Amino acid sequence: MTRLTILHETRYSYERPVGFGAHRLLLRPRDSHAIRVIEASLSISSPGEMRWVFDPLGNCVCLFTPEGQADHLHITNRLVIDRYPAPLAYLKADNPHTAMPIAYPVEDRVVLSPFITPVLEDRDGSVFRWVAGHLRSHGEPALDFLLRLNRTIHDQFTYHARHEEGVQTPAETLRLGSGTCRDFAWLMVESLRWLGYATLFVSGYVNSGAMRGAGATHAWCEVFLPGLGWMEFDPTNGIAESVDLIRIAASRRPQEAAPVSGIVMGDPGATRLDVHVDVGQLVLPAAA
């Protein structure tokens, strides 16, 4: 178990004062076998009504509507969490359904269907051709294939940090051969759906200053495998099921996993967005 501190600051600065509509904040993980929330605090520069709910995927959501007008909106989230690892070394993928082609039991497919269906059209077939080109043989363990694809994206695509909002389409990432973490995660999510995998787009943090995506929010992919459940793959860093991945939210599309989204009323003029994330490790006292 690793105890971590997380500071996530989001600062919107507007040229002119604006009013605010409803905002949706995805900044707090849900307690699970992998993550336990020890402390949590959320402060926002403008007063307003705040309400916590779980969305349809079980993500912990803060619904907030700032009052009045302001030329800025500052959101500061602080967490202390315990992260429990789930190392791949102990997994045995001996379920016959975990071989290619992937096959889900009927009772699972009913639930997983929305996450198997691609969101975007692959009009020229480029995304399917790309992912199908990485298949080897019928009956190959799906986990082997996923680890190889995860590593391929890491090795063959150029990483560029991009602070502007939005995500490239998978076809655009293939054409450019480059992108940021959310582009690589979305490429893996959508391409695997064309092969019949149930996948989720995941947002959160990464616990290492040496990794791509440190200092900001991070994105990766979850894939459901029979007998193994939802498994984490981070193509940006080429890692899987790593204790360094701190999951905050998962969704069918990237837009639904945005840490901060909301409505601004009026003409803000020039808008500046600054995001800072700091993840640190606490040294726990030795047991007596």
N, C-alpha and C positions, 0 to 999 in steps of 0.2 A: 504494500500500500504506500502511496505517495501523497503527502499533504501539500496542496498548492494554494497560493494566493493569486487572485486575478483582479486586475484593475482595468476597466474598459471605459474610456472617455470618448464621447461623441459630441462634437461641437459644430453646430450650424451657425454661421454668421451671415446676416442679411444687410444689404445696402440700405434698406428702409424697413421700418417697423411693419410687421405683418400680424395677422390674426392666425389662429390655429384651429384646425378641426381635430378629429379623432386620430390618435397615434397608436400604433401596435408595436410593442417592444418584445423582442425575443432575446433575452439576456441572461436567463437563469435556467440551469439544467434541471431535469427532473430526477429525484432520487431513484437509484436503481442498484443492481448488483455491481455495476461498474463505477458509479459516481454517488457520493454521499455529500450533501450540502451541509457544511458545518456552520457557516455564517453567511449572511447575505444582506446587502443594503443597496438601495437605489435612491439617488437624489436627482432632482430635475430643477433647472433654474427657474421655471415658471410654476406657480401653484396650479392645482387642478384636481379633478376627480380621478382617482386611480382604482382599478379593479383587476384582480387576478383571476384568470380562467385557464382551463385546458382546452386546446383546440382539438379537432377530430383525430389528429395523430398523436395526441397526448403531450404535445409541446406545452410548456409553461409560458403563458402569454400575459403580459401586462397591458391592459387597455387604459389609455391616458389621454385626456383632452386638456391641453394647457389653457389657462384663462388669460384674457386680456391680449394686449399686443406687446411685441418685443422685437428688437433687432437681432436677437440671438436665441438659441435654444441649446442648452448644455445638459447632457445626460451623463451621469457618472454611476457606474455599477461596480460594486466591490463584492468579491466572493472569496470564501475559504472552503475548499472542497477536499475530500479524500478520493483519490483515483485508484481503482483496483484493476490490475492487469488481467488480460485473458490471452496468454501466449499461444501462438499457433503450434508450438512444439508438442502440445498435449492433445491436439485434435486428431481424430481418426475418422477420415471421410470414407467410411465403409458402407454407407447407405447407397444402394444401387441407383437411387434417384439423383445422387450427386455426381454423376458422370454425364459427359456430353452425349447427346443433347439433354439439356436440363429438363426435368419433369417434376412437376409439383403434384402432390396428392390433391384430389378434388376439393377436400375441405379447406386446404390452404389456398388453392387457386381462387376460390370465391372471394377471399379476403384480399389476396395479392393482385387481383386483376387490374385495378387502376394503376399499379406500379409496374406492370408488365407492358402496358400499352404506351408506345412512344407519344410524347407531347407534340413533336414537330414532324412535318412531312419530310421524307428523304427523297425529294423529287428526282434527283439525278442518280440516286442509288450509291452515292459516294460514301456515306457513313456505313451502310451495310457492307459494301465491298471492302472497306478498310478493316472493319472488325472481323468479318468472315475470313479475311486473309491471314488472321492470326490463329485460326483453328488448325489443329494438327490431325488428330485421328478420332474416329468414333469411339466413344468409351473412355476418352481421356478424363481423369478426375477434374470436375469443374473448378475445384480450388486451385489446381495447378495452372489451369488456363487463366483464371482471374489474377493470380499472382504474376504470371508472365505479362498479361496485358497491362497491369498496374505498373510494372517495371518498364515496359516498353514506352508508355507515355512519359514517364520520368526521364528516360534516356534519350528519346528521339525528338522531344519538343523543347523549345526554348522558353524558359520562364521569364516573364516581364511583369513586375508589379504594376498594377493599374489602379489608381484611386478613384477614377470615375465610376459611377454606378452603372449597372448593366452587365450582361453576360453575352459573350459571343455564341453564335449557333455552333453546333458541332461541325457542320460543314465549313464554317469560316475558320475554326481552329485548325482543321485539317489543311485548309488552303494556305493559311499563314504559317503553319508549323510552329506557332508560338501562342502564348496566352498567360493568364494568371491562374491562381488556384481554382477559382470558380469556373473558369473556362475548361480546365482539364477535368474537373469533377463532372461537369455537365456533359462533356464528350463521353466519358466513361459510362455515366448513367444512361444516356440515350442510346449509345451504340449497343450496350448490353441488352436493352429492351428489344432491339431488333432481332436478337437471338433468343428471346423468350425469357430472359431473366427478370425477376422482380428487383427493382433498384430504387433507392432514395437519394436525393440530394441532401447533404448534411452541412450545417454551418456550426462553427465553434471556434476553438483556439488550438494552438499547437504549443507544447511546452518545451521549447528549445530555441534559443537565439540563433543556433547554427542552421536551423531548418528554414526552408522557403515558407513564407507566410507568417513568420514571427513578427511581432510588433503591430499586428492588425488582426482582424477576424480572418478565419481560415475556412476552407471548404473541401469536402471530400465525398466519397461515395459509400453507400451501404448496399450490400447484395444479400438477398435471402437465399440460403441453401437448405434443402431438406435435411433434417437431423442436426444442423449446425446453427440455424437461425440467422438473424441479421449479423453480417460481418462487415467490418470497416476496412476500406481500401483507400489509401491516399496516393493518387497518382502523381501529385506534385512532388512528393518526397520519396515515392517508391516504397512506402511502408504499409503494413497491414496489421490490424488488431494491436495497435501500439498504445502503451500507457501514455504516450505523449499527445495523443488525440483527445481533446476535451469536448465532448458532444454537447451542444446547446439545443439544437432543433433540427428536425428532418422534415422534408416535404417532397411532394411530387415534382414541383417546379422550383427553380432558384428564387423567383419573386416571393414565394411564400415562406422562405427561410431568411429573409432580410432581417438583420438585427433591429433596425429601426425603420419604420415606414409610417407615413402619415400625410395629412393635408395641411397646406399652407394657404391662407386666404389673403388676397391682395397681391400687389406687385412687389416682390422682394428686391428687384433689381439684381445686381450681382450677388451670387450666393457662394459661400465658401464652406466646404465640409472638411473637418479635420477629425481623424480617428486615431486614437492611441490605445494600444493594448499592452499590458505588462503582465507576464506570468512568471511567478517566482516559486521556488520550492522552500518549504519550511522544514527545518531539521527538528524532528520530534525527540523528546528526551528518551534516553534509553530506559527500558523496563527494569525495575528494581529486581 
